[in-house]
Each structure stands twice: as C-alpha cells, then as structure tokens.
Amino acid sequence: MDIPIWVSIPFEVNVAEMELSLQEPLIELQSDEIMRAKFKDGKYNIWKTNDVATKCPLLWDKAQFYVIAFPTSYLVGI
C-alpha cells in the first residue's frame, strides 16, 4: 500500500506540492500547535482520534482509508 506522505508526516510535508484541495486543510493542521505537539510526542496518533475528523474533515475523509487499513493488516498476521 502506498501511503501518501501527508498522512505519515503531515507536519513536515510541503503544502505547495500537495493537490490543491488538500492545501488549506493541511495549512490549518500544520498551524495547530496542540496537534503538532501531540504528533511529536509519538504516543498520540492524531489519525486515530476525533480531533482531526472534527477540525479537518476533508483530511480525515481522505486519510481514514489508510488508517483503517493498518489494524486489518495487523490482524491478518496474527
């Protein structure tokens, strides 16, 4: 599975290189210092909470397919 870079490292991606529809929501996410701190903490996965879904619904709509795939692939290996 090819996971977009903005899903794996949303605070380091160059917004100018992203598709136009994602640029504004990514700028809003990158500007959110609380989300940035939680992401850097490493213990907190911003995609597994309602924070991003509430604050940036467009990003969540596109990212959820990649996030949901992880638990299922993990369970297959058991």
C-alpha positions in Angstrom: 0.0 0.0 0.0 1.4 3.4 -1.0 0.6 5.8 1.9 0.7 9.5 1.0 3.4 11.4 2.7 0.9 13.9 4.2 -0.7 11.0 6.1 2.5 9.7 7.6 4.2 13.1 8.3 1.6 15.8 8.0 3.6 18.5 9.8 6.7 18.1 7.6 5.1 17.9 4.1 5.5 20.9 1.8 1.9 22.1 1.3 2.7 23.7 -2.0 3.4 20.3 -3.5 0.1 18.8 -2.4 -3.1 18.7 -4.5 -5.0 22.0 -4.3 -8.0 20.6 -2.4 -5.6 19.5 0.5 -3.6 22.6 0.8 -5.9 24.7 3.0 -6.7 21.8 5.4 -3.0 20.9 5.7 -2.1 24.5 6.4 -4.7 24.6 9.2 -3.4 21.3 10.6 0.2 22.4 10.5 -0.7 25.7 12.2 -2.4 23.9 15.1 0.3 23.9 17.8 -1.6 21.5 20.0 -1.9 18.9 17.3 1.8 19.4 16.4 2.9 18.8 20.0 0.7 15.7 20.2 2.1 14.3 16.9 5.7 14.9 18.0 5.0 13.2 21.3 4.8 9.9 19.5 2.3 8.4 22.0 -0.6 10.1 20.3 -1.8 9.1 16.8 -3.7 12.1 15.5 -5.5 10.0 12.9 -7.0 7.6 15.5 -8.9 10.3 17.4 -11.8 12.6 16.6 -9.6 15.7 16.7 -8.6 15.6 13.1 -12.1 14.4 12.0 -13.6 17.4 13.8 -11.0 20.1 12.9 -10.1 18.9 9.3 -12.9 16.7 8.0 -11.6 16.8 4.4 -8.2 15.4 5.5 -9.9 12.8 7.6 -12.1 11.7 4.7 -9.1 11.0 2.6 -6.8 9.7 5.4 -9.2 7.3 7.0 -8.8 4.6 4.3 -5.1 4.4 5.1 -5.5 4.5 8.9 -8.3 1.8 8.8 -6.1 -0.5 6.7 -3.4 -0.8 9.5 -5.5 -2.7 12.0 -6.8 -5.2 9.4 -3.3 -6.0 8.1 -2.1 -6.4 11.6 -4.8 -8.8 12.5 -4.2 -10.9 9.3 -0.6 -11.5 10.5 -1.8 -13.0 13.9 
